[in-house]
Amino acid sequence: MNRHGPDQAISFARLVGTHPETISAWTLTRETDYLLRVYCADLSALNILIQQILLPHRAVARVQSRIVMDQFKVDAALPT
């Protein structure tokens, strides 16, 4: 984020919450402020999400993406 504050956080969370491509989201510590887990139909849809939805937000400074090539262990339930 290029700006931090409650208004920016609320606005960004609202933006993320309105797009079904984002299937989960976390706030993080250190240099990265947020981690979004997104599911897009293809690279074109991912590009639209980044270029037309996330980057235009007034508080977003940059987006770094990683593409999952394979999931060799499915998400498990948390240990009790």
HTML snippet that shows the backbone in 3Dmol.js (N, CA, C, O; Angstrom):
<script src="https://3Dmol.org/build/3Dmol-min.js"></script>
<div id="view" style="width:600px;height:400px;position:relative"></div>
<script>
const pdb = `
ATOM      1  N   MET A   1       0.838  -1.169   0.000  1.00  0.00           N
ATOM      2  CA  MET A   1       0.000   0.000   0.000  1.00  0.00           C
ATOM      3  C   MET A   1       0.890   1.243   0.000  1.00  0.00           C
ATOM      4  O   MET A   1       1.955   1.257   0.618  1.00  0.00           O
ATOM      5  N   ASN A   2       0.450   2.264  -0.686  1.00  0.00           N
ATOM      6  CA  ASN A   2       1.218   3.503  -0.661  1.00  0.00           C
ATOM      7  C   ASN A   2       0.731   4.436   0.433  1.00  0.00           C
ATOM      8  O   ASN A   2       1.403   5.406   0.783  1.00  0.00           O
ATOM      9  N   ARG A   3      -0.447   4.134   0.969  1.00  0.00           N
ATOM     10  CA  ARG A   3      -0.968   4.892   2.097  1.00  0.00           C
ATOM     11  C   ARG A   3      -1.574   3.907   3.091  1.00  0.00           C
ATOM     12  O   ARG A   3      -2.213   2.925   2.712  1.00  0.00           O
ATOM     13  N   HIS A   4      -1.355   4.198   4.376  1.00  0.00           N
ATOM     14  CA  HIS A   4      -1.900   3.337   5.419  1.00  0.00           C
ATOM     15  C   HIS A   4      -2.816   4.155   6.322  1.00  0.00           C
ATOM     16  O   HIS A   4      -2.523   5.305   6.650  1.00  0.00           O
ATOM     17  N   GLY A   5      -3.875   3.570   6.696  1.00  0.00           N
ATOM     18  CA  GLY A   5      -4.821   4.213   7.590  1.00  0.00           C
ATOM     19  C   GLY A   5      -6.120   3.447   7.582  1.00  0.00           C
ATOM     20  O   GLY A   5      -6.353   2.618   6.703  1.00  0.00           O
ATOM     21  N   PRO A   6      -6.968   3.719   8.556  1.00  0.00           N
ATOM     22  CA  PRO A   6      -8.224   2.982   8.638  1.00  0.00           C
ATOM     23  C   PRO A   6      -9.110   3.142   7.407  1.00  0.00           C
ATOM     24  O   PRO A   6      -9.734   2.178   6.964  1.00  0.00           O
ATOM     25  N   ASP A   7      -9.168   4.343   6.857  1.00  0.00           N
ATOM     26  CA  ASP A   7     -10.023   4.560   5.684  1.00  0.00           C
ATOM     27  C   ASP A   7      -9.554   3.746   4.491  1.00  0.00           C
ATOM     28  O   ASP A   7     -10.367   3.147   3.787  1.00  0.00           O
ATOM     29  N   GLN A   8      -8.233   3.721   4.257  1.00  0.00           N
ATOM     30  CA  GLN A   8      -7.680   2.953   3.141  1.00  0.00           C
ATOM     31  C   GLN A   8      -7.898   1.455   3.352  1.00  0.00           C
ATOM     32  O   GLN A   8      -8.244   0.739   2.412  1.00  0.00           O
ATOM     33  N   ALA A   9      -7.698   0.982   4.579  1.00  0.00           N
ATOM     34  CA  ALA A   9      -7.880  -0.439   4.874  1.00  0.00           C
ATOM     35  C   ALA A   9      -9.329  -0.862   4.660  1.00  0.00           C
ATOM     36  O   ALA A   9      -9.591  -1.911   4.071  1.00  0.00           O
ATOM     37  N   ILE A  10     -10.253  -0.062   5.128  1.00  0.00           N
ATOM     38  CA  ILE A  10     -11.680  -0.376   4.962  1.00  0.00           C
ATOM     39  C   ILE A  10     -12.068  -0.355   3.486  1.00  0.00           C
ATOM     40  O   ILE A  10     -12.780  -1.238   3.009  1.00  0.00           O
ATOM     41  N   SER A  11     -11.596   0.652   2.777  1.00  0.00           N
ATOM     42  CA  SER A  11     -11.911   0.770   1.358  1.00  0.00           C
ATOM     43  C   SER A  11     -11.334  -0.403   0.565  1.00  0.00           C
ATOM     44  O   SER A  11     -12.005  -0.951  -0.310  1.00  0.00           O
ATOM     45  N   PHE A  12     -10.096  -0.786   0.868  1.00  0.00           N
ATOM     46  CA  PHE A  12      -9.473  -1.903   0.164  1.00  0.00           C
ATOM     47  C   PHE A  12     -10.187  -3.214   0.485  1.00  0.00           C
ATOM     48  O   PHE A  12     -10.429  -4.025  -0.410  1.00  0.00           O
ATOM     49  N   ALA A  13     -10.524  -3.424   1.748  1.00  0.00           N
ATOM     50  CA  ALA A  13     -11.248  -4.640   2.141  1.00  0.00           C
ATOM     51  C   ALA A  13     -12.604  -4.704   1.443  1.00  0.00           C
ATOM     52  O   ALA A  13     -13.040  -5.779   1.032  1.00  0.00           O
ATOM     53  N   ARG A  14     -13.261  -3.580   1.311  1.00  0.00           N
ATOM     54  CA  ARG A  14     -14.551  -3.529   0.618  1.00  0.00           C
ATOM     55  C   ARG A  14     -14.367  -3.897  -0.857  1.00  0.00           C
ATOM     56  O   ARG A  14     -15.144  -4.676  -1.410  1.00  0.00           O
ATOM     57  N   LEU A  15     -13.338  -3.333  -1.484  1.00  0.00           N
ATOM     58  CA  LEU A  15     -13.053  -3.643  -2.890  1.00  0.00           C
ATOM     59  C   LEU A  15     -12.815  -5.137  -3.064  1.00  0.00           C
ATOM     60  O   LEU A  15     -13.414  -5.767  -3.935  1.00  0.00           O
ATOM     61  N   VAL A  16     -11.948  -5.697  -2.244  1.00  0.00           N
ATOM     62  CA  VAL A  16     -11.623  -7.123  -2.339  1.00  0.00           C
ATOM     63  C   VAL A  16     -12.864  -7.982  -2.109  1.00  0.00           C
ATOM     64  O   VAL A  16     -13.058  -8.995  -2.781  1.00  0.00           O
ATOM     65  N   GLY A  17     -13.703  -7.572  -1.156  1.00  0.00           N
ATOM     66  CA  GLY A  17     -14.896  -8.336  -0.828  1.00  0.00           C
ATOM     67  C   GLY A  17     -15.953  -8.356  -1.910  1.00  0.00           C
ATOM     68  O   GLY A  17     -16.825  -9.226  -1.914  1.00  0.00           O
ATOM     69  N   THR A  18     -15.884  -7.400  -2.835  1.00  0.00           N
ATOM     70  CA  THR A  18     -16.898  -7.342  -3.883  1.00  0.00           C
ATOM     71  C   THR A  18     -16.532  -8.147  -5.127  1.00  0.00           C
ATOM     72  O   THR A  18     -17.314  -8.212  -6.075  1.00  0.00           O
ATOM     73  N   HIS A  19     -15.364  -8.752  -5.127  1.00  0.00           N
ATOM     74  CA  HIS A  19     -14.924  -9.505  -6.307  1.00  0.00           C
ATOM     75  C   HIS A  19     -14.802 -10.986  -5.967  1.00  0.00           C
ATOM     76  O   HIS A  19     -13.947 -11.366  -5.168  1.00  0.00           O
ATOM     77  N   PRO A  20     -15.641 -11.823  -6.561  1.00  0.00           N
ATOM     78  CA  PRO A  20     -15.654 -13.248  -6.223  1.00  0.00           C
ATOM     79  C   PRO A  20     -14.364 -13.986  -6.591  1.00  0.00           C
ATOM     80  O   PRO A  20     -14.135 -15.099  -6.117  1.00  0.00           O
ATOM     81  N   GLU A  21     -13.525 -13.380  -7.425  1.00  0.00           N
ATOM     82  CA  GLU A  21     -12.251 -14.023  -7.760  1.00  0.00           C
ATOM     83  C   GLU A  21     -11.364 -14.156  -6.520  1.00  0.00           C
ATOM     84  O   GLU A  21     -10.538 -15.065  -6.441  1.00  0.00           O
ATOM     85  N   THR A  22     -11.533 -13.265  -5.570  1.00  0.00           N
ATOM     86  CA  THR A  22     -10.749 -13.326  -4.334  1.00  0.00           C
ATOM     87  C   THR A  22     -11.437 -14.302  -3.399  1.00  0.00           C
ATOM     88  O   THR A  22     -12.524 -14.032  -2.889  1.00  0.00           O
ATOM     89  N   ILE A  23     -10.789 -15.447  -3.180  1.00  0.00           N
ATOM     90  CA  ILE A  23     -11.422 -16.487  -2.371  1.00  0.00           C
ATOM     91  C   ILE A  23     -10.964 -16.448  -0.920  1.00  0.00           C
ATOM     92  O   ILE A  23     -11.596 -17.064  -0.062  1.00  0.00           O
ATOM     93  N   SER A  24      -9.879 -15.738  -0.629  1.00  0.00           N
ATOM     94  CA  SER A  24      -9.464 -15.483   0.749  1.00  0.00           C
ATOM     95  C   SER A  24      -8.473 -14.331   0.746  1.00  0.00           C
ATOM     96  O   SER A  24      -7.849 -14.028  -0.271  1.00  0.00           O
ATOM     97  N   ALA A  25      -8.343 -13.696   1.900  1.00  0.00           N
ATOM     98  CA  ALA A  25      -7.453 -12.537   2.009  1.00  0.00           C
ATOM     99  C   ALA A  25      -6.924 -12.436   3.431  1.00  0.00           C
ATOM    100  O   ALA A  25      -7.633 -12.734   4.392  1.00  0.00           O
ATOM    101  N   TRP A  26      -5.681 -12.014   3.552  1.00  0.00           N
ATOM    102  CA  TRP A  26      -5.032 -11.865   4.844  1.00  0.00           C
ATOM    103  C   TRP A  26      -4.284 -10.541   4.910  1.00  0.00           C
ATOM    104  O   TRP A  26      -3.823 -10.037   3.886  1.00  0.00           O
ATOM    105  N   THR A  27      -4.159  -9.982   6.092  1.00  0.00           N
ATOM    106  CA  THR A  27      -3.230  -8.874   6.314  1.00  0.00           C
ATOM    107  C   THR A  27      -1.942  -9.486   6.834  1.00  0.00           C
ATOM    108  O   THR A  27      -1.966 -10.466   7.578  1.00  0.00           O
ATOM    109  N   LEU A  28      -0.821  -8.905   6.439  1.00  0.00           N
ATOM    110  CA  LEU A  28       0.489  -9.455   6.780  1.00  0.00           C
ATOM    111  C   LEU A  28       1.361  -8.416   7.467  1.00  0.00           C
ATOM    112  O   LEU A  28       1.021  -7.234   7.520  1.00  0.00           O
ATOM    113  N   THR A  29       2.479  -8.871   7.988  1.00  0.00           N
ATOM    114  CA  THR A  29       3.470  -7.978   8.564  1.00  0.00           C
ATOM    115  C   THR A  29       4.606  -7.774   7.564  1.00  0.00           C
ATOM    116  O   THR A  29       4.689  -8.468   6.551  1.00  0.00           O
ATOM    117  N   ARG A  30       5.467  -6.821   7.859  1.00  0.00           N
ATOM    118  CA  ARG A  30       6.657  -6.489   7.070  1.00  0.00           C
ATOM    119  C   ARG A  30       6.298  -5.764   5.784  1.00  0.00           C
ATOM    120  O   ARG A  30       5.362  -4.966   5.771  1.00  0.00           O
ATOM    121  N   GLU A  31       7.022  -6.026   4.703  1.00  0.00           N
ATOM    122  CA  GLU A  31       6.874  -5.237   3.471  1.00  0.00           C
ATOM    123  C   GLU A  31       5.566  -5.480   2.733  1.00  0.00           C
ATOM    124  O   GLU A  31       5.051  -4.576   2.075  1.00  0.00           O
ATOM    125  N   THR A  32       5.032  -6.666   2.832  1.00  0.00           N
ATOM    126  CA  THR A  32       3.790  -6.997   2.141  1.00  0.00           C
ATOM    127  C   THR A  32       2.620  -6.747   3.087  1.00  0.00           C
ATOM    128  O   THR A  32       2.591  -7.272   4.200  1.00  0.00           O
ATOM    129  N   ASP A  33       1.674  -5.957   2.647  1.00  0.00           N
ATOM    130  CA  ASP A  33       0.541  -5.597   3.499  1.00  0.00           C
ATOM    131  C   ASP A  33      -0.598  -6.604   3.442  1.00  0.00           C
ATOM    132  O   ASP A  33      -1.233  -6.889   4.457  1.00  0.00           O
ATOM    133  N   TYR A  34      -0.854  -7.141   2.255  1.00  0.00           N
ATOM    134  CA  TYR A  34      -1.977  -8.064   2.081  1.00  0.00           C
ATOM    135  C   TYR A  34      -1.557  -9.243   1.215  1.00  0.00           C
ATOM    136  O   TYR A  34      -0.691  -9.124   0.348  1.00  0.00           O
ATOM    137  N   LEU A  35      -2.185 -10.371   1.468  1.00  0.00           N
ATOM    138  CA  LEU A  35      -2.053 -11.547   0.613  1.00  0.00           C
ATOM    139  C   LEU A  35      -3.456 -11.926   0.185  1.00  0.00           C
ATOM    140  O   LEU A  35      -4.319 -12.202   1.018  1.00  0.00           O
ATOM    141  N   LEU A  36      -3.677 -11.937  -1.119  1.00  0.00           N
ATOM    142  CA  LEU A  36      -4.974 -12.312  -1.665  1.00  0.00           C
ATOM    143  C   LEU A  36      -4.827 -13.648  -2.379  1.00  0.00           C
ATOM    144  O   LEU A  36      -3.914 -13.834  -3.183  1.00  0.00           O
ATOM    145  N   ARG A  37      -5.702 -14.549  -2.090  1.00  0.00           N
ATOM    146  CA  ARG A  37      -5.759 -15.816  -2.818  1.00  0.00           C
ATOM    147  C   ARG A  37      -6.888 -15.661  -3.817  1.00  0.00           C
ATOM    148  O   ARG A  37      -8.054 -15.542  -3.441  1.00  0.00           O
ATOM    149  N   VAL A  38      -6.533 -15.663  -5.096  1.00  0.00           N
ATOM    150  CA  VAL A  38      -7.534 -15.444  -6.126  1.00  0.00           C
ATOM    151  C   VAL A  38      -7.610 -16.647  -7.054  1.00  0.00           C
ATOM    152  O   VAL A  38      -6.640 -17.383  -7.235  1.00  0.00           O
ATOM    153  N   TYR A  39      -8.759 -16.821  -7.621  1.00  0.00           N
ATOM    154  CA  TYR A  39      -8.971 -17.859  -8.620  1.00  0.00           C
ATOM    155  C   TYR A  39      -9.549 -17.188  -9.854  1.00  0.00           C
ATOM    156  O   TYR A  39     -10.666 -16.671  -9.832  1.00  0.00           O
ATOM    157  N   CYS A  40      -8.776 -17.204 -10.927  1.00  0.00           N
ATOM    158  CA  CYS A  40      -9.206 -16.613 -12.193  1.00  0.00           C
ATOM    159  C   CYS A  40      -9.268 -17.695 -13.259  1.00  0.00           C
ATOM    160  O   CYS A  40      -8.510 -18.665 -13.222  1.00  0.00           O
ATOM    161  N   ALA A  41     -10.162 -17.521 -14.191  1.00  0.00           N
ATOM    162  CA  ALA A  41     -10.358 -18.525 -15.242  1.00  0.00           C
ATOM    163  C   ALA A  41      -9.124 -18.697 -16.112  1.00  0.00           C
ATOM    164  O   ALA A  41      -8.833 -19.800 -16.574  1.00  0.00           O
ATOM    165  N   ASP A  42      -8.388 -17.594 -16.338  1.00  0.00           N
ATOM    166  CA  ASP A  42      -7.205 -17.655 -17.187  1.00  0.00           C
ATOM    167  C   ASP A  42      -6.334 -16.430 -16.907  1.00  0.00           C
ATOM    168  O   ASP A  42      -6.682 -15.590 -16.076  1.00  0.00           O
ATOM    169  N   LEU A  43      -5.212 -16.334 -17.599  1.00  0.00           N
ATOM    170  CA  LEU A  43      -4.292 -15.216 -17.382  1.00  0.00           C
ATOM    171  C   LEU A  43      -4.900 -13.879 -17.777  1.00  0.00           C
ATOM    172  O   LEU A  43      -4.586 -12.851 -17.177  1.00  0.00           O
ATOM    173  N   SER A  44      -5.755 -13.888 -18.768  1.00  0.00           N
ATOM    174  CA  SER A  44      -6.428 -12.660 -19.169  1.00  0.00           C
ATOM    175  C   SER A  44      -7.303 -12.134 -18.029  1.00  0.00           C
ATOM    176  O   SER A  44      -7.314 -10.934 -17.754  1.00  0.00           O
ATOM    177  N   ALA A  45      -8.025 -13.020 -17.377  1.00  0.00           N
ATOM    178  CA  ALA A  45      -8.873 -12.617 -16.249  1.00  0.00           C
ATOM    179  C   ALA A  45      -8.032 -12.125 -15.081  1.00  0.00           C
ATOM    180  O   ALA A  45      -8.416 -11.177 -14.398  1.00  0.00           O
ATOM    181  N   LEU A  46      -6.894 -12.757 -14.847  1.00  0.00           N
ATOM    182  CA  LEU A  46      -5.979 -12.296 -13.798  1.00  0.00           C
ATOM    183  C   LEU A  46      -5.453 -10.908 -14.131  1.00  0.00           C
ATOM    184  O   LEU A  46      -5.381 -10.044 -13.257  1.00  0.00           O
ATOM    185  N   ASN A  47      -5.089 -10.693 -15.376  1.00  0.00           N
ATOM    186  CA  ASN A  47      -4.597  -9.384 -15.798  1.00  0.00           C
ATOM    187  C   ASN A  47      -5.663  -8.300 -15.598  1.00  0.00           C
ATOM    188  O   ASN A  47      -5.347  -7.196 -15.157  1.00  0.00           O
ATOM    189  N   ILE A  48      -6.894  -8.604 -15.914  1.00  0.00           N
ATOM    190  CA  ILE A  48      -7.980  -7.646 -15.710  1.00  0.00           C
ATOM    191  C   ILE A  48      -8.137  -7.336 -14.224  1.00  0.00           C
ATOM    192  O   ILE A  48      -8.278  -6.173 -13.845  1.00  0.00           O
ATOM    193  N   LEU A  49      -8.115  -8.353 -13.395  1.00  0.00           N
ATOM    194  CA  LEU A  49      -8.233  -8.156 -11.950  1.00  0.00           C
ATOM    195  C   LEU A  49      -7.126  -7.237 -11.435  1.00  0.00           C
ATOM    196  O   LEU A  49      -7.390  -6.320 -10.658  1.00  0.00           O
ATOM    197  N   ILE A  50      -5.908  -7.478 -11.861  1.00  0.00           N
ATOM    198  CA  ILE A  50      -4.778  -6.666 -11.392  1.00  0.00           C
ATOM    199  C   ILE A  50      -4.818  -5.260 -11.977  1.00  0.00           C
ATOM    200  O   ILE A  50      -4.760  -4.275 -11.240  1.00  0.00           O
ATOM    201  N   GLN A  51      -4.918  -5.164 -13.307  1.00  0.00           N
ATOM    202  CA  GLN A  51      -4.787  -3.879 -13.994  1.00  0.00           C
ATOM    203  C   GLN A  51      -6.001  -2.965 -13.867  1.00  0.00           C
ATOM    204  O   GLN A  51      -5.856  -1.746 -13.785  1.00  0.00           O
ATOM    205  N   GLN A  52      -7.192  -3.548 -13.849  1.00  0.00           N
ATOM    206  CA  GLN A  52      -8.397  -2.722 -13.888  1.00  0.00           C
ATOM    207  C   GLN A  52      -9.117  -2.609 -12.544  1.00  0.00           C
ATOM    208  O   GLN A  52      -9.962  -1.732 -12.363  1.00  0.00           O
ATOM    209  N   ILE A  53      -8.784  -3.497 -11.598  1.00  0.00           N
ATOM    210  CA  ILE A  53      -9.499  -3.474 -10.321  1.00  0.00           C
ATOM    211  C   ILE A  53      -8.569  -3.124  -9.155  1.00  0.00           C
ATOM    212  O   ILE A  53      -8.843  -2.189  -8.402  1.00  0.00           O
ATOM    213  N   LEU A  54      -7.469  -3.875  -9.006  1.00  0.00           N
ATOM    214  CA  LEU A  54      -6.604  -3.655  -7.842  1.00  0.00           C
ATOM    215  C   LEU A  54      -5.719  -2.413  -7.978  1.00  0.00           C
ATOM    216  O   LEU A  54      -5.719  -1.557  -7.094  1.00  0.00           O
ATOM    217  N   LEU A  55      -4.974  -2.310  -9.066  1.00  0.00           N
ATOM    218  CA  LEU A  55      -4.035  -1.190  -9.205  1.00  0.00           C
ATOM    219  C   LEU A  55      -4.693   0.193  -9.222  1.00  0.00           C
ATOM    220  O   LEU A  55      -4.092   1.141  -8.717  1.00  0.00           O
ATOM    221  N   PRO A  56      -5.889   0.351  -9.774  1.00  0.00           N
ATOM    222  CA  PRO A  56      -6.502   1.683  -9.737  1.00  0.00           C
ATOM    223  C   PRO A  56      -6.925   2.154  -8.340  1.00  0.00           C
ATOM    224  O   PRO A  56      -7.198   3.339  -8.153  1.00  0.00           O
ATOM    225  N   HIS A  57      -6.983   1.254  -7.365  1.00  0.00           N
ATOM    226  CA  HIS A  57      -7.375   1.674  -6.016  1.00  0.00           C
ATOM    227  C   HIS A  57      -6.372   2.696  -5.499  1.00  0.00           C
ATOM    228  O   HIS A  57      -5.164   2.514  -5.657  1.00  0.00           O
ATOM    229  N   ARG A  58      -6.855   3.754  -4.892  1.00  0.00           N
ATOM    230  CA  ARG A  58      -6.008   4.890  -4.511  1.00  0.00           C
ATOM    231  C   ARG A  58      -4.899   4.547  -3.513  1.00  0.00           C
ATOM    232  O   ARG A  58      -3.903   5.268  -3.438  1.00  0.00           O
ATOM    233  N   ALA A  59      -5.048   3.464  -2.747  1.00  0.00           N
ATOM    234  CA  ALA A  59      -4.027   3.124  -1.767  1.00  0.00           C
ATOM    235  C   ALA A  59      -3.046   2.051  -2.243  1.00  0.00           C
ATOM    236  O   ALA A  59      -2.054   1.779  -1.567  1.00  0.00           O
ATOM    237  N   VAL A  60      -3.313   1.444  -3.396  1.00  0.00           N
ATOM    238  CA  VAL A  60      -2.449   0.357  -3.878  1.00  0.00           C
ATOM    239  C   VAL A  60      -1.228   0.936  -4.587  1.00  0.00           C
ATOM    240  O   VAL A  60      -1.352   1.697  -5.546  1.00  0.00           O
ATOM    241  N   ALA A  61      -0.047   0.562  -4.098  1.00  0.00           N
ATOM    242  CA  ALA A  61       1.200   1.020  -4.705  1.00  0.00           C
ATOM    243  C   ALA A  61       1.678   0.046  -5.778  1.00  0.00           C
ATOM    244  O   ALA A  61       2.129   0.468  -6.842  1.00  0.00           O
ATOM    245  N   ARG A  62       1.582  -1.244  -5.507  1.00  0.00           N
ATOM    246  CA  ARG A  62       2.043  -2.247  -6.465  1.00  0.00           C
ATOM    247  C   ARG A  62       1.399  -3.585  -6.143  1.00  0.00           C
ATOM    248  O   ARG A  62       0.898  -3.807  -5.040  1.00  0.00           O
ATOM    249  N   VAL A  63       1.424  -4.457  -7.116  1.00  0.00           N
ATOM    250  CA  VAL A  63       0.895  -5.811  -6.964  1.00  0.00           C
ATOM    251  C   VAL A  63       1.982  -6.773  -7.423  1.00  0.00           C
ATOM    252  O   VAL A  63       2.568  -6.599  -8.491  1.00  0.00           O
ATOM    253  N   GLN A  64       2.240  -7.777  -6.616  1.00  0.00           N
ATOM    254  CA  GLN A  64       3.142  -8.862  -7.006  1.00  0.00           C
ATOM    255  C   GLN A  64       2.302 -10.127  -7.064  1.00  0.00           C
ATOM    256  O   GLN A  64       1.556 -10.428  -6.132  1.00  0.00           O
ATOM    257  N   SER A  65       2.425 -10.858  -8.149  1.00  0.00           N
ATOM    258  CA  SER A  65       1.618 -12.066  -8.273  1.00  0.00           C
ATOM    259  C   SER A  65       2.506 -13.300  -8.354  1.00  0.00           C
ATOM    260  O   SER A  65       3.649 -13.243  -8.809  1.00  0.00           O
ATOM    261  N   ARG A  66       1.959 -14.389  -7.912  1.00  0.00           N
ATOM    262  CA  ARG A  66       2.585 -15.703  -8.001  1.00  0.00           C
ATOM    263  C   ARG A  66       1.522 -16.642  -8.541  1.00  0.00           C
ATOM    264  O   ARG A  66       0.372 -16.593  -8.106  1.00  0.00           O
ATOM    265  N   ILE A  67       1.887 -17.484  -9.471  1.00  0.00           N
ATOM    266  CA  ILE A  67       0.937 -18.428 -10.061  1.00  0.00           C
ATOM    267  C   ILE A  67       1.260 -19.819  -9.544  1.00  0.00           C
ATOM    268  O   ILE A  67       2.397 -20.281  -9.642  1.00  0.00           O
ATOM    269  N   VAL A  68       0.258 -20.479  -8.996  1.00  0.00           N
ATOM    270  CA  VAL A  68       0.422 -21.835  -8.477  1.00  0.00           C
ATOM    271  C   VAL A  68       0.463 -22.797  -9.658  1.00  0.00           C
ATOM    272  O   VAL A  68      -0.457 -22.828 -10.475  1.00  0.00           O
ATOM    273  N   MET A  69       1.511 -23.563  -9.740  1.00  0.00           N
ATOM    274  CA  MET A  69       1.661 -24.534 -10.822  1.00  0.00           C
ATOM    275  C   MET A  69       0.996 -25.871 -10.486  1.00  0.00           C
ATOM    276  O   MET A  69       0.461 -26.545 -11.367  1.00  0.00           O
ATOM    277  N   ASP A  70       1.035 -26.250  -9.195  1.00  0.00           N
ATOM    278  CA  ASP A  70       0.476 -27.530  -8.775  1.00  0.00           C
ATOM    279  C   ASP A  70       0.260 -27.483  -7.271  1.00  0.00           C
ATOM    280  O   ASP A  70       1.039 -26.865  -6.546  1.00  0.00           O
ATOM    281  N   GLN A  71      -0.781 -28.125  -6.809  1.00  0.00           N
ATOM    282  CA  GLN A  71      -1.017 -28.265  -5.371  1.00  0.00           C
ATOM    283  C   GLN A  71      -0.855 -29.740  -5.050  1.00  0.00           C
ATOM    284  O   GLN A  71      -1.730 -30.550  -5.352  1.00  0.00           O
ATOM    285  N   PHE A  72       0.265 -30.082  -4.439  1.00  0.00           N
ATOM    286  CA  PHE A  72       0.550 -31.490  -4.187  1.00  0.00           C
ATOM    287  C   PHE A  72       0.057 -31.954  -2.829  1.00  0.00           C
ATOM    288  O   PHE A  72       0.111 -33.145  -2.524  1.00  0.00           O
ATOM    289  N   LYS A  73      -0.420 -31.036  -2.014  1.00  0.00           N
ATOM    290  CA  LYS A  73      -1.098 -31.392  -0.753  1.00  0.00           C
ATOM    291  C   LYS A  73      -2.288 -30.458  -0.620  1.00  0.00           C
ATOM    292  O   LYS A  73      -2.130 -29.237  -0.606  1.00  0.00           O
ATOM    293  N   VAL A  74      -3.468 -31.029  -0.523  1.00  0.00           N
ATOM    294  CA  VAL A  74      -4.674 -30.211  -0.411  1.00  0.00           C
ATOM    295  C   VAL A  74      -4.741 -29.566   0.963  1.00  0.00           C
ATOM    296  O   VAL A  74      -4.126 -30.038   1.919  1.00  0.00           O
ATOM    297  N   ASP A  75      -5.492 -28.485   1.042  1.00  0.00           N
ATOM    298  CA  ASP A  75      -5.670 -27.815   2.324  1.00  0.00           C
ATOM    299  C   ASP A  75      -6.260 -28.793   3.320  1.00  0.00           C
ATOM    300  O   ASP A  75      -7.233 -29.490   3.032  1.00  0.00           O
ATOM    301  N   ALA A  76      -5.665 -28.833   4.475  1.00  0.00           N
ATOM    302  CA  ALA A  76      -6.136 -29.732   5.530  1.00  0.00           C
ATOM    303  C   ALA A  76      -6.815 -28.923   6.626  1.00  0.00           C
ATOM    304  O   ALA A  76      -6.630 -27.710   6.718  1.00  0.00           O
ATOM    305  N   ALA A  77      -7.591 -29.592   7.443  1.00  0.00           N
ATOM    306  CA  ALA A  77      -8.193 -28.949   8.605  1.00  0.00           C
ATOM    307  C   ALA A  77      -7.079 -28.603   9.596  1.00  0.00           C
ATOM    308  O   ALA A  77      -6.042 -29.264   9.649  1.00  0.00           O
ATOM    309  N   LEU A  78      -7.321 -27.562  10.367  1.00  0.00           N
ATOM    310  CA  LEU A  78      -6.343 -27.186  11.382  1.00  0.00           C
ATOM    311  C   LEU A  78      -6.261 -28.274  12.446  1.00  0.00           C
ATOM    312  O   LEU A  78      -7.278 -28.875  12.792  1.00  0.00           O
ATOM    313  N   PRO A  79      -5.055 -28.538  12.971  1.00  0.00           N
ATOM    314  CA  PRO A  79      -4.940 -29.547  14.023  1.00  0.00           C
ATOM    315  C   PRO A  79      -5.636 -29.075  15.300  1.00  0.00           C
ATOM    316  O   PRO A  79      -5.711 -27.879  15.581  1.00  0.00           O
ATOM    317  N   THR A  80      -6.131 -30.019  16.045  1.00  0.00           N
ATOM    318  CA  THR A  80      -6.829 -29.661  17.293  1.00  0.00           C
ATOM    319  C   THR A  80      -5.944 -29.793  18.496  1.00  0.00           C
ATOM    320  O   THR A  80      -6.382 -29.530  19.616  1.00  0.00           O
TER     321      THR A  80
END
`;
const viewer = $3Dmol.createViewer("view");
viewer.addModel(pdb, "pdb");
viewer.setStyle({}, {cartoon: {color: "spectrum"}});
viewer.zoomTo();
viewer.render();
</script>
